[in-house]
Amino acid sequence: MSDRDGIFEGSDPFEISKAWLKEATCSESNDPNAIALASVDDTGLPNVRIVLLKSIEDDAFVFYTNYRSTKGRELFASGQAAFVMHWKSLRRQIRVRGQIKKEDGAIADAYYKSRPLGSRIGAWASQQSAPLKTRQVLKDQVNKVTLEHGENPERPPHWGGFRLSPVEIEFWSDGEFRLHDRFVWRRRTLNAPWDITRLSP
């Protein structure tokens, strides 16, 4: 008989993820939706950076970035990624691994329009990950783009979302004497059923 109850209970890992994030939103003072996103370069060397998770869908996790950035290029090249969300206030984390697809349709347009104007302008102005001679160069570019695109800029073609569809999700909760609780959900393909396994701490 399974002992997967309490915060681990449920038949849908996306719903569990949503519940944990909702709880963290009340306890984490800064960016409860921050994830450490990992990609790999063409030599297989990993890259990790913090990005903000913007939604948990029924079958995927969605975040946004500049497609020409280092992360964007690496995600396109491999088609795979992993991330971890960690909440010190809850002493929990979620680890996710899976396949990446571009999200640049109406959903990306709507999210872009919901951002503050300065952030929308910044998406046009910044050549993310490219060398920058001085901060003033960036400020000058922001001013130029502001004049060009005005108060209601369209979403740049080089900026949009990525949807990570997982083949593995692990839920971790801190335990006394480092005897943590861990449950991993795995599936061979995106259409396959989940296998759930309790892992040793």
C-alpha positions in Angstrom: 0.0 0.0 0.0 1.3 3.4 -0.9 2.4 5.9 1.7 2.2 8.8 -0.7 -0.1 11.1 1.2 -0.3 14.6 2.5 1.5 17.1 0.3 2.5 14.2 -2.1 -1.1 13.0 -2.6 -2.8 13.1 -6.0 -3.0 11.5 -9.4 -1.7 14.4 -11.4 1.8 15.8 -11.0 0.9 19.1 -12.6 -1.8 19.7 -10.0 0.6 18.8 -7.2 3.1 21.3 -8.7 0.4 24.0 -8.9 -0.6 23.4 -5.3 3.1 23.6 -4.1 3.6 26.8 -6.1 0.5 28.3 -4.7 1.6 27.6 -1.2 5.0 29.0 -1.9 3.5 32.2 -3.2 2.3 32.8 0.3 5.6 32.0 2.1 8.4 33.1 -0.3 9.2 36.8 -0.1 10.9 37.0 -3.5 10.0 35.2 -6.8 8.4 32.0 -5.6 8.2 31.1 -9.3 12.0 31.2 -9.9 13.5 28.1 -11.5 17.1 27.2 -12.1 16.9 26.2 -15.8 19.6 23.9 -17.2 20.5 23.5 -20.9 23.6 22.1 -22.6 25.9 23.6 -25.2 27.1 21.8 -28.4 29.9 20.1 -26.4 27.5 18.8 -23.8 28.7 21.3 -21.1 25.7 22.3 -19.0 24.6 25.9 -18.4 22.3 26.9 -15.5 20.5 30.2 -14.9 17.5 31.5 -13.0 14.4 32.3 -15.0 10.8 32.9 -13.9 8.2 30.1 -14.6 5.1 31.9 -15.9 2.5 29.1 -16.0 1.9 25.5 -15.2 -0.4 24.1 -17.9 -2.2 20.7 -17.8 0.8 19.0 -19.4 3.7 21.5 -19.5 5.7 24.2 -17.7 6.0 27.5 -19.6 8.7 30.3 -19.4 9.7 33.1 -21.7 13.0 34.4 -23.0 15.0 35.9 -25.9 15.3 33.1 -28.6 18.7 34.5 -29.7 20.1 34.3 -26.1 22.5 31.5 -25.1 19.7 29.6 -23.4 17.4 30.0 -26.4 20.0 28.7 -28.9 20.9 25.8 -26.6 17.2 24.9 -26.1 16.5 24.9 -29.8 19.6 22.8 -30.5 19.0 20.0 -28.0 15.2 20.1 -27.7 15.6 19.2 -24.0 15.9 20.9 -20.7 15.7 20.5 -16.9 14.9 22.8 -14.0 14.6 22.8 -10.3 12.3 25.0 -8.1 13.5 25.3 -4.5 11.6 27.0 -1.7 13.6 27.5 1.5 10.4 28.6 3.4 8.7 25.3 2.7 11.8 23.1 2.6 10.7 21.6 -0.7 11.8 21.4 -4.2 10.5 20.1 -7.6 12.9 18.8 -10.3 11.7 18.5 -13.9 13.3 17.0 -17.0 11.8 16.8 -20.5 11.3 18.0 -24.0 11.2 21.6 -25.2 8.9 23.3 -27.7 8.6 26.9 -28.9 5.6 28.9 -27.8 5.3 31.9 -30.1 1.6 32.1 -30.8 -1.4 33.9 -29.2 -0.3 32.7 -25.7 3.1 34.4 -26.1 1.5 37.5 -27.5 -0.9 37.8 -24.6 1.8 37.3 -22.0 4.0 39.9 -23.7 1.2 42.5 -23.7 0.7 41.8 -19.9 4.3 42.8 -19.1 5.2 46.4 -17.9 6.1 48.7 -20.8 9.7 48.9 -19.8 10.0 45.1 -20.0 8.4 45.1 -23.4 10.8 47.7 -24.6 13.7 45.8 -23.0 12.8 42.7 -25.0 13.5 44.8 -28.2 16.5 46.7 -26.9 18.6 43.9 -25.4 20.7 41.6 -27.5 20.6 39.1 -24.6 23.9 37.2 -24.0 25.8 39.3 -26.6 28.8 41.3 -25.5 27.9 44.9 -24.3 30.6 47.6 -24.5 29.0 49.9 -21.8 25.8 50.4 -19.9 25.3 53.6 -21.8 25.1 51.7 -25.1 22.1 49.7 -23.7 20.4 52.9 -22.4 20.8 54.5 -25.9 19.3 51.5 -27.5 16.3 51.6 -25.1 15.8 55.2 -26.0 16.0 54.4 -29.7 13.6 51.5 -29.4 11.1 53.5 -27.4 10.9 56.1 -30.1 10.6 53.5 -32.8 7.9 51.3 -31.1 6.0 53.8 -28.9 3.6 53.0 -26.1 2.3 49.7 -27.4 5.1 47.6 -29.0 4.3 44.3 -30.7 6.1 41.2 -29.4 9.5 40.9 -31.0 9.9 37.9 -33.4 13.0 36.9 -31.4 11.2 36.8 -28.0 8.7 34.3 -26.8 8.0 31.2 -24.8 9.2 27.7 -24.3 7.0 24.9 -23.1 8.8 22.1 -21.2 6.8 18.8 -21.4 8.2 16.5 -18.8 9.1 12.9 -18.9 10.3 13.1 -15.2 9.1 15.1 -12.2 10.5 14.7 -8.7 8.9 16.1 -5.6 11.2 16.5 -2.6 10.5 17.5 1.0 13.0 18.0 3.7 13.1 15.5 6.5 14.6 15.4 10.0 18.2 14.2 10.1 18.3 14.5 6.2 15.8 11.6 5.9 14.0 13.4 3.2 10.8 12.3 1.3 11.2 11.9 -2.4 8.8 10.7 -5.1 9.7 10.6 -8.8 7.1 10.4 -11.6 8.5 9.0 -14.8 7.1 8.1 -18.2 8.8 6.8 -21.3 7.0 9.1 -23.7 4.8 12.1 -23.3 1.7 10.0 -24.0 2.7 7.1 -21.7 1.3 6.7 -18.2 3.3 7.8 -15.2 5.2 5.4 -13.0 5.6 6.7 -9.4 8.5 5.6 -7.2 9.6 6.6 -3.7 13.3 7.3 -3.7 15.8 7.0 -0.8 16.9 10.3 0.6 
